[in-house]
Amino acid sequence: MEPQQAATIVGTDRKPWRWLAACSLCASLGCGPATPAADPHPTLQAQRPAKNLELDPASDWERAPYTGWTRAHYEAVFARLLLGFVAHRSPAGARTRYPGGDELPASMEGAIRMLPALGAWLACDCNPDRVRVNDQEFDVATLARDIVSNGTNPASADYWYPIGKGWAQRKVEAASVAEFLVHTRARVWENLDPFEQARIMLWLRAADEPLAANWLGFQIARNSARVAFDRPVPRGALERQLDLLEADYVGDGFYGDGAPQRFDWYNAFVIHPELTFWRAAIEHEGAREQARAHRVAARTEAFLRQLPYLFDSEGRVPPLGRSLAYRSAVLAALHSSVVAGDHFVEPGLARRMSSGNLRFHVQAGMFDDEHVLTRGHHGEQPLVLENYVRPGSQYFMTRALGVLALPPTHAFWTTPEQPLPADLGDFVRAIPAIGWMIEHDKDGAGLVLHNVGSSTRKASYHDRYKKLSYAAATWFASETEGARPYDATLVSALHRRFEMRRAGANAWAVAPGLAWSRYAIAPERLGETSAKLPVDWISSAVLTSSVSLDPTPADPAPNTSVRVSCVYPAMNSAARAYEGSLALIDRGLIDHGQTDAGSPWWYMQTSEGVGAGAVLLAGLHGWTRAGPRLDWTGPAQHVLGGEAVWIGLGVDQASPRSSCFASLQRVSAEPFDPAAVLAAAPVVELEGSHATVRWADGGLGWVDLARKPGERTLALGPVRLTGPLRMASSSERDGVRTVVGHGLRTLTDERGPLLQATQGPVTLACQIEAKRLRCEIDRPSSVNLGPDAGPATLRWQASGWSGGPTTSTEAHTVTSSKTGWIALDPPPHVTSTVIFELTVG
């Protein structure tokens, strides 16, 4: 413990200062045993019989119709973690000895990162201290106590050493120690003697210097725990850290991870979980902090309402961003919220997300034969790892077992699983604040994230953030020997060296079924340094054939996407454009196609296994060449292992003038006949920077690739839209017309004026029926029901997917004005968009 500093701390210690000083001195000298002595008065927990944990429990397809998983399956994952950890822990228990990870900080990470799982088990009185796995018995409380007591004891061989200044790894790990102590307060902390408590708190010193990005979350957790234990924290330190992290919030439930446009899974790994811990661990006094807690909770709810769209039916997520080897840590935000008592998503949906993801990873090789977590995403995969993922780091995934803190009677375990959007069929979903447009094609590519917002300045993360599409099933190619694979992106490579990385988008826009961005790429030069030379500019948009705002049964026609792009060469230079398909692993490759200059296309399929599938990429306008890895020389590794292969489109000659292109892509988990897809290919009409796409089913799409769209009137069949339009689409299915617009001022159909924006151009997606209008909008608007329509019923709904009855306001009756218009002013909401539904009659 640290002595009071009344002028610079908050919180109080209730023990006399002399006792505090003695404890602190003893702690700093390493007094007390290196290994905790046995409790001479066994608790009721210690007297309980050990619980048998099965490694292969029976499935329950009634309560878990999508995964078969029950609480016993989570216990089985916990059991396997215990087997691997105990076999590789040090004699004192606060470090691990995984192959290649004997030294700090890896050995420290391997032990500390077990604490979320151990803490979840011990947080529930329903779980006994002792468990039996096969013929081995483990005392979970003792294992956990050894970690926190010996790791913080200078007299122990496993001592972790003090938390230093700056970006020290111990600051990350300290958060897990802090949260463990709070979650297991009654069962672990209160059974430590005063010397152990003082020693632990001396190591778990207050976080006084604010860092940045997700590291702020770790600091917030440490200081929150100190407040929870009534230990001193420098005045204003916690508030400053919260202020800085809140400043990274961009909307739709997402925070940036420090660097501009770095939107990734750290929202789920760290940021939301640590903020939820802060909300739940301490009392929030004063109006300012209570308002902050409410604001932070609302943002977590917004994030969790986006999360169901990011899982496919197998439990996989789009592989965008770094630290993908942390696997099921994507569940940490969900689990921390559920355990904290939030009711942001229905328990059946929460378990569907959780069980699906964990089940996928267990089946995909998360454990080796010794029950040690493999390092990768599907088994051992070195290219998935960043340089900070050491042997032991992968145990960050134990945050996915936080729900073991919930008793078997909790609704999370007893409520039947509810479907994910991906279980129900095809859909598209836009997350405007971060520039993601998610497409799910149940009978084709599965889940694909079209990315125009996420980016990074760090060269080694280029492939993890700057692809234009990330598919949950196929992943991507990795940079090799200085060359940049152009799979799932569009680049300019004048001399075919593919050595330049594109910049992040300087502008983007997304709406359901539409995603556009504009970015720069330095031209390749011979014998010159290109760092300060003018750049090529690329404006590119993807439009999907399916625009299902709600999950719908798969369309019998194959879903495809069209990419339209314009390339603007740097001054006094020429540009040679290339577009790449999603990448597959080159395993049993079968491919064919044609390189006819008028209609080049190529198809390839690979054999079963990780990274397998089939893809077709066809040029519809501007492209004159096609082929596997077109003009790419040398190796290209797939990040999941093996050689990567993708289809490339190119041109015969570089051009000094702007050039525009259109392509068609179809991706599937199974082989398909490319001829059938090509026969139903849409017609693309390019006029300057404007592209119109006419789908075979009668649907229409339109996009303006100019730097800044101008005011215009656009006709898409019977639908007319006005405004500074960036993108728009119109389609009809089963009597429901779906209209999407970005930059819209007015919307008119064959019946006359229908909707107009009232506070600047609006982004909307509307389902239009004779007596019903349902729209997702981002700004106030007015709707025309007609002067003779009579009263209508209006209901507002939160955007996103919660699994249960849609969160909405009370339905109320509205009456149009004499002119027939009704003003719609959305209620307060934390996402970019909100949904209204108007029903007439």
Summary of the structure (lengths in Angstrom):
residues: 841
radius of gyration: 28.4
end to end distance: 69.4
largest distance: 87.8
contacts: 3059
relative contact order: 0.08
helix: 27%
strand: 26%
